[in-house]
Amino acid sequence: MVWQGAEAVVSIISGDNQRQLVKKYRFPKTYRLEELDKKLTKQRTVNEARSLFRAWQRGIPCPVPLLVVPECGLLVMSCIQ
């Protein structure tokens, strides 16, 4: 399955032990200056991962960030049903 919004492409991938994971990729925005786009992508990816992790620590059911690559806007997290 794949979903695409204005900010990112989200897909379901198989991890180890056939565990389902969610991959979110923030694609480059060609209408922005490249330097600004990279900065915003990095900040938003880090902030989203941090928020999800803090929510998970407080017992809120949410995806847990497993891999974060802010420079390219990649976030891989657990899949909740």
C-alpha positions as CSV (number, residue, x, y, z in Angstrom):
1,M,0.0,0.0,0.0
2,V,1.2,3.5,-0.7
3,W,-0.2,6.9,0.3
4,Q,1.0,10.2,-1.0
5,G,0.2,13.6,0.4
6,A,1.6,17.0,-0.1
7,E,4.6,16.4,2.2
8,A,5.5,12.7,1.9
9,V,5.0,9.3,0.5
10,V,4.0,6.7,3.1
11,S,4.3,2.9,2.5
12,I,4.1,-0.4,4.3
13,I,7.2,-2.5,4.2
14,S,8.3,-5.8,5.6
15,G,10.9,-5.8,8.3
16,D,12.7,-8.6,10.1
17,N,10.5,-11.6,11.0
18,Q,7.9,-10.4,8.4
19,R,7.0,-7.6,10.8
20,Q,5.2,-4.7,9.0
21,L,6.8,-1.3,9.2
22,V,5.8,2.1,8.0
23,K,8.2,4.0,5.8
24,K,7.7,7.7,5.4
25,Y,9.7,9.6,2.9
26,R,9.6,13.4,2.6
27,F,10.4,14.0,-1.0
28,P,12.2,17.2,-2.2
29,K,10.0,20.2,-3.1
30,T,11.2,21.6,-6.4
31,Y,9.3,24.9,-5.8
32,R,11.5,25.7,-2.8
33,L,15.1,26.9,-2.7
34,E,17.2,23.7,-2.3
35,E,18.9,24.9,0.9
36,L,15.6,25.9,2.5
37,D,14.0,22.6,1.5
38,K,16.8,20.5,3.0
39,K,16.6,22.5,6.2
40,L,12.8,22.2,6.5
41,T,12.9,18.5,5.6
42,K,15.5,17.8,8.2
43,Q,13.8,19.8,11.0
44,R,10.4,18.3,10.3
45,T,11.7,14.7,10.2
46,V,13.5,15.1,13.5
47,N,10.6,16.8,15.2
48,E,8.1,14.2,14.0
49,A,10.4,11.3,15.3
50,R,10.9,13.1,18.6
51,S,7.2,13.7,19.1
52,L,6.3,10.1,18.3
53,F,9.0,8.8,20.7
54,R,7.9,11.1,23.5
55,A,4.3,10.1,23.0
56,W,5.3,6.4,23.1
57,Q,7.3,6.9,26.3
58,R,4.2,8.3,27.9
59,G,2.1,5.3,27.0
60,I,0.2,6.8,24.1
61,P,-0.4,4.2,21.4
62,C,1.5,5.5,18.3
63,P,4.1,4.3,15.9
64,V,7.6,4.0,17.4
65,P,10.4,5.5,15.3
66,L,13.0,2.8,14.5
67,L,15.1,4.5,11.9
68,V,15.5,8.3,11.2
69,V,17.6,9.7,8.4
70,P,16.9,13.5,8.6
71,E,19.2,14.5,5.8
72,C,17.0,12.7,3.2
73,G,13.7,12.9,5.1
74,L,13.3,9.2,5.8
75,L,11.5,7.9,8.9
76,V,10.8,4.2,9.4
77,M,8.5,3.3,12.3
78,S,6.5,0.5,13.7
79,C,3.1,-0.2,12.3
80,I,0.1,-0.1,14.7
81,Q,-3.2,-1.7,13.9
